[in-house]
C-alpha cells in the first residue's frame, strides 16, 4: 500500500481559501498512491482560535466539496485532515463547533466522519469552543492490492491517550491515521508517542503534521510512518512543507503479530 503524507507549511498571511485551493492541487499530484493524508486544521489553522468561528463550515461546505473534488481528481482515498465543523445544533457542552476529519473515496464519496474525542487546551481553545466527539471510528479502506485494510481514525492530541488506540486495535485495526497540528515545542513527544502507539498495538501508524508558524506558534513537522514492530518506514525530519511517500507491506503486520503474539497475553 502506497501512502502519501502531505506536510503542509503555512503562515498567518495565507487566507484559508487560498490554502484550500493549494492543498487540493497538491493532492491532485499524488496519483499512484493508494491513500493520501492531510494534517489537522490546516485550513483555519490549529492555534488561531479567534478564526475558528468565522472559518466554520457545515459537513457539506466548501472545504468538503474541494476535498471531494481533489480525491476524485487523483482517483485515490483521501483523508482530508480536519476542519472546523459548524454543528447543526449545540452539543452537551453548549458548543456549536467541532474538530472534524473527513475521509473520501477515489470517487469523491464521503466514507467517514471523525470528530476529535480529546480536546487540547486545558480549558481554553478546543475545550472552550468545541464539542468533544463520542464515536470511535474504524473502517475498511482499499489496500491497493484488491483487498482492504482495517483503519482507525484519530487526531493530534488523541495520540496521548492509549486507550483509544487499544479500542481501535480490538475493533480489528491494523492501520492507524493521525493528522495533527502539533507544535515544535513538544515535537519529541509527537514522534515518540507515534512509535509507542504503533508498537503497543502492533499496527502501522501514519502521522502527518503541519509546518510553518501560525498564531506565533512554530509547528513541529516531523511526519512519519511507523511499522507494527516500531521501525520507522519513512520520516520528514524537518518542519518544511513536503510530501512523504511510503510503501507499506501490510502482510508484514500480520506476520509480525503471528511471530510475536504479545497481544494474546493481555490480562486487563
N, C-alpha and C positions, 0 to 999 in steps of 0.2 A: 504494500500500500504506500503510495507516494503522497506525502503531506507537505503543504507549504504553509509556513507561519509568516504572516506579514507584520513585521515590527515597524509600525508607523511612528514617525517622529514629527513633532509639530510644536508651534508656539502659539501664544495668545493672539498673534496678529492675523492668523489664518481663519477666516469665517468658517463656521461649521458646514455650510452648504458647499463651499469650495472644497473642503476636505472630503466630504461625501463623494463628490464627483471625482476627486483624485484617487480615492481608495477604490472606487468602482473600476476605474481604468486599470489600476494595479491588479485587481482581482482578475480582470479580463485577460491579463498577460500570463496567467498561470495555467494555461492549457497543458494537459498531460498529467496534472495532479489529480488524485482521487478525492482529496479533501483540502480545502483552503480555510485558514482560521485567522480572524482579525482580533485585535485586543478589546479590552473593556472600555466603554465610554469614550471611544476615540473621537467621536464627532463633537459632543458637548464638553469634553474634557472631564477627567476624573476628579480634579481637585478644585475647580472653579465652581463652587456650589451656587454662587449667585446667578449663574447662567442656566441652571437646570430647569427652572420653571418655564422660562422663555423658550428653551430648546425642546421641551417635552412634546411628544407626538403619540397618537394612538397606534395600536398594533398595525394598522393598515396605512400609516402615514408615509411621508416622503422617504424616510430612512428605509423602511421595509420595502417600498417599491423599488428604490435604487438598488438595494442588495439583491432582491429577487431578479431584477434585470441583469445584474452582474453575474449571478450564478448561472442564469440562462445563457448569457453570452459566452461563458467559458465552458459550460456544459458539465459542471462538477459540483459536488456537495460543498456548500459554503456555510461555515459558522461565521456569521456576520459580526461577532463580538456583541457588545451590548450597547443599548441606548437608553435614554430616559423616557420611559413609557408614561403617558398620561392615562391613568386607570379610569374606567367608566364611572366608578364611584369610590368614595373613601374606604380604606381598609380598616382593620381593627384599631390601628393607631391613629386613625383620622387623617392619614396622608393620601394624596391622590397621585403620587409618583412612585415608580418602581425602576430598579436597575435590571433591565430585561434583555436577555440574549435571544437571538433568533437563529434558527438553522433552516437552510433551504436546500432543496434537491437541485440537480442539474437542469431540471425543467422549470426552476423558479417557484416550485411549490413549497409552502412553509411546512417543514417537517416537525418542528418542535419549538416550544417557548419555555425558557427557564428564567424564573425570577429569583434573583440572588437572595439566598437564605440568610447569610451572615453579613450584617451591615457594618461597615467600618466608620469610625469617627468618635467613639466613646461619648455618645450623647449629642454630638454635633454632626454636621454633614449628613451622611446617609441615615443614621438612626432618627434624626430630627425631621428629615424631609421625605424619606422613602419608606414604603411598606416593605416588610420582610416577606420573601417568598416562602411557600409552605411545601412545595412539591419537589421530591427527589426525582430527577429526570434521567432515565436510562432508555436508550432506544437502539435499534439496529440500523447501521449505516452500510452502504455498499463498500466492499473492501478492494475494489478494482480488479478482482480476480474471479468474479462471478458469484461470490459469496457475500456474507455480511459480517460485521464486527459489532459486538455489543458495546455501546459507548455511553459514558456518563458525562453530564454537563455540570460544571461548576464555574464560579467566577471569583478571581482575585482573593479577597480576604477569607473565602471559604477554605483556602489552602491550609489555614491554621487549625482546622477542625477535622481531625482524622475520622471522627465518627461518620461524617457524611460520605467519605470515600469508602469506608468499610461497608456501608449500606449499599453503595453502588456496586461494589465487588460482589456482595451477596446476591444482588439482582442480576448477576451474570456479566458485569462489565469487564472487559479486558483492555479497553482504551479509555483514557480519561482526558478531557479537554479543559484547559484552564486559561481563558483570556483574562488579562489584568491591566490595571493602571497602577503599577507598584513603584513606589519612589526609590530613588537611588540610595537614600539613607539606609534602607533596610534590604538592599538587593541580595546580600549574602543569605538572608532568611529565605528569600524567594527561590533561589537555586537549591538551597539545602532542603527546604520543605517539599519542593517538587520531587527531588530524588527520594526523599523519605516516603512520600505517598506512593510512588511507583514501587519501591522495594517492599513495603509492608503489605501491599495489596497484590503484588505480582502482576501489575498492569503496565502497559505502555502509557506514559503521561506526556502530553504535548502542551506546553505552556508558552503563551505569547504575550509580551509586554509592550508598552509604549516607550518611546524615547522622547528627546527634546525636553523643554521646560514649559510648564503652564501653571498659572496662578503662583508664580515664583517657586514652583516645586520641580526640581530636576527629577526626571523619571529614570527608572533603572535599566530598561532594556534587558539584555541577557536572556532572551528567549531560548528555549531548549526543548529537545525531545529526549526522554529517558526511557530505556528499555525496562522490562519487568525485573531484570536482575540488577538494576541500578546503573548499567552502562549508559553513558551519555552518547546518544547516537548522532547528535548534532547540536551546536550551540552558537549563538551570536554573543561573543564575549565583549560587547560594547553597547553603547546607547544610541547609535546612529540608526537611521531608517535602513532596513534591509529585508531581504526575503531569505528565510531558512527553508531549504528543500531537503527532505529526509525520506529515504526509502526504509520502510518498516517491515520487517519479516514477522507477520502476525503468528505464523506457525511456531516461531521461536518462543513465544509466550506460552503456548500450550506445552511445548516440550520442556520448558523450564519448570513449569508448575508440576509436571509429572516427575521430573528428575529430583525436585526439591519441594515436596508436598507439605510445606510448613503450615499452610492454612488449615490443613486437616487436624492439626494439633491444638487448635483454639479451644479454650475451655470457658471463656467469658464472652 
